[in-house]
Each structure stands twice: as structure tokens, then as C-alpha cells.
Amino acid sequence: MIPLSIFLIVWLVFLAVFLFISALSIMQMLRFGLHGPITRWTTIIYIVVSVGIIVISLVLLSGLDLNATIDITNSLGDVLLVN
């Protein structure tokens, strides 16, 4: 039995890595990219889309019961069972 809170912790780790890499990418794009409106607009669009996806994920996660568990032994046992 695996609690769903484990998946939340994994999601938060991936989110932290994504935010770190995004911050580095945005700094590099603004520092070394061509200075103009296209660079600014692509940066703004990237930030808006990223924040939108994160907000939608948080809204969907808020509706979950994180105390629930998943039993993977029964489902894997049926798949791996060979007669």
C-alpha cells in the first residue's frame, strides 16, 4: 500500500527542479538573447503558461484525498502472473 502523499512529495521535488531550471533559462534568455520585444514576449508567454499549468495542477491536487492508498501488488500480480 502506497499513500498518495508520496506522489505529492515526488511532484513537489519535480516542481522544485522545474522552477530552478526555468529560472536559469529565463535569466539566460534575458541576458544573452536578442534584446527586443520578441525575447520579452516569449519570456512572458513561457512564464504565463508555466504558472497556468502549475495552478491547474494545484487545483486538481486540492480535490484529492492524500490519506488514500494505492495497492499495486494486486494489479501487478495479475499482470505478472504466468501460468
KEKE-3310 file (N, C-alpha, C; in steps of 0.2 Angstrom, whole numbers, plus 5000, padded with zeros to 4 digits):
npx = (5004:5004:5004:4995:5001:5015:5017:5014:5024:5035:5030:5032:5046:5050:5043:5051:5063:5060:5056:5069:5077:5069:5071:5084:5085:5077:5084:5096:5090:5085:5097:5107:5100:5093:5090:5075:5057:5052:5060:5056:5042:5041:5047:5038:5026:5031:5032:5019:5012:5018:5015:5001:4999:5005:4996:4983:4987:4988:4975:4968:4975:4971:4958:4960:4961:4973:4976:4973:4977:4986:4985:4997:5001:4991:4987:4999:5002:4992:4996:5009:5007:5010:5005)
npy = (4994:5010:5027:5041:5053:5051:5052:5066:5072:5068:5075:5088:5088:5087:5099:5108:5106:5109:5123:5129:5126:5133:5146:5148:5146:5157:5168:5167:5168:5181:5188:5184:5184:5190:5207:5213:5215:5202:5193:5197:5195:5181:5176:5181:5174:5161:5161:5163:5152:5142:5145:5144:5130:5125:5130:5125:5111:5112:5115:5104:5094:5098:5093:5080:5066:5064:5055:5043:5026:5017:5001:4992:4979:4969:4973:4972:4959:4952:4955:4951:4937:4921:4907)
npz = (5000:4995:5000:4994:4997:4995:4981:4980:4986:4978:4966:4971:4972:4958:4954:4960:4954:4941:4943:4946:4935:4926:4930:4928:4914:4910:4915:4907:4894:4895:4897:4887:4875:4860:4861:4862:4858:4855:4862:4875:4874:4872:4884:4893:4889:4891:4905:4909:4904:4911:4924:4923:4921:4933:4942:4938:4941:4954:4958:4954:4962:4975:4976:4980:4990:5001:5010:5006:4999:4988:4981:4974:4972:4970:4957:4949:4952:4944:4931:4930:4932:4927:4919)
capx = (5000:5007:5000:4996:5006:5022:5017:5014:5031:5038:5028:5035:5053:5050:5042:5057:5069:5057:5057:5076:5079:5066:5074:5091:5083:5074:5090:5100:5086:5085:5104:5111:5095:5092:5086:5069:5051:5051:5063:5052:5036:5042:5048:5031:5022:5033:5030:5011:5010:5021:5011:4995:4999:5006:4989:4979:4989:4987:4968:4967:4978:4967:4952:4962:4962:4980:4977:4971:4982:4986:4988:5000:5003:4986:4987:5005:5002:4988:4999:5015:5006:5011:5003)
capy = (5000:5016:5033:5046:5059:5050:5055:5073:5074:5067:5080:5094:5088:5089:5106:5112:5106:5113:5130:5130:5126:5138:5152:5148:5148:5164:5173:5166:5171:5189:5191:5183:5184:5197:5212:5216:5213:5195:5190:5199:5191:5174:5175:5182:5168:5155:5161:5163:5145:5138:5147:5141:5123:5124:5132:5119:5105:5113:5115:5097:5091:5100:5089:5073:5063:5062:5049:5037:5022:5013:4994:4990:4972:4965:4974:4970:4952:4949:4956:4946:4930:4917:4900)
capz = (5000:4994:5001:4989:4999:4992:4975:4981:4988:4971:4962:4973:4970:4951:4953:4963:4949:4935:4944:4946:4928:4922:4932:4924:4907:4909:4916:4901:4888:4895:4897:4881:4870:4857:4865:4858:4860:4854:4868:4881:4874:4873:4891:4896:4887:4895:4912:4910:4903:4916:4930:4922:4922:4940:4946:4936:4944:4962:4959:4954:4968:4981:4977:4981:4997:5001:5015:5002:4997:4981:4982:4967:4972:4966:4949:4946:4952:4939:4925:4930:4934:4921:4920)
cpx = (5004:5003:5001:5000:5013:5022:5017:5021:5036:5037:5031:5042:5054:5048:5047:5062:5066:5058:5064:5078:5076:5069:5080:5090:5081:5080:5094:5097:5087:5092:5107:5106:5096:5088:5081:5063:5049:5054:5058:5045:5036:5043:5042:5026:5024:5031:5023:5009:5012:5016:5004:4994:5000:4999:4984:4980:4987:4979:4966:4969:4974:4961:4954:4962:4968:4981:4975:4977:4981:4989:4990:5001:4998:4986:4993:5005:4998:4992:5005:5014:5006:5009:5007)
cpy = (5006:5022:5038:5052:5058:5053:5063:5075:5073:5073:5087:5094:5090:5096:5110:5112:5110:5121:5133:5131:5131:5145:5153:5150:5155:5169:5172:5169:5179:5192:5190:5183:5190:5201:5215:5213:5206:5191:5191:5195:5184:5172:5176:5176:5162:5155:5160:5156:5141:5139:5144:5134:5121:5125:5127:5113:5106:5112:5107:5093:5092:5096:5082:5072:5060:5056:5043:5033:5019:5006:4992:4983:4968:4967:4972:4962:4949:4950:4951:4939:4926:4910:4895)
cpz = (5000:4995:4996:4991:4996:4985:4975:4982:4982:4967:4964:4972:4963:4950:4955:4957:4943:4937:4944:4939:4924:4924:4929:4917:4906:4910:4909:4895:4889:4895:4890:4875:4866:4860:4861:4861:4859:4860:4874:4880:4875:4880:4895:4895:4891:4902:4913:4909:4908:4923:4929:4923:4929:4944:4944:4940:4952:4963:4959:4960:4974:4982:4979:4989:4998:5006:5012:5000:4991:4983:4975:4967:4969:4959:4946:4946:4946:4932:4925:4931:4927:4923:4917)
residu = (MET:ILE:PRO:LEU:SER:ILE:PHE:LEU:ILE:VAL:TRP:LEU:VAL:PHE:LEU:ALA:VAL:PHE:LEU:PHE:ILE:SER:ALA:LEU:SER:ILE:MET:GLN:MET:LEU:ARG:PHE:GLY:LEU:HIS:GLY:PRO:ILE:THR:ARG:TRP:THR:THR:ILE:ILE:TYR:ILE:VAL:VAL:SER:VAL:GLY:ILE:ILE:VAL:ILE:SER:LEU:VAL:LEU:LEU:SER:GLY:LEU:ASP:LEU:ASN:ALA:THR:ILE:ASP:ILE:THR:ASN:SER:LEU:GLY:ASP:VAL:LEU:LEU:VAL:ASN)
# end
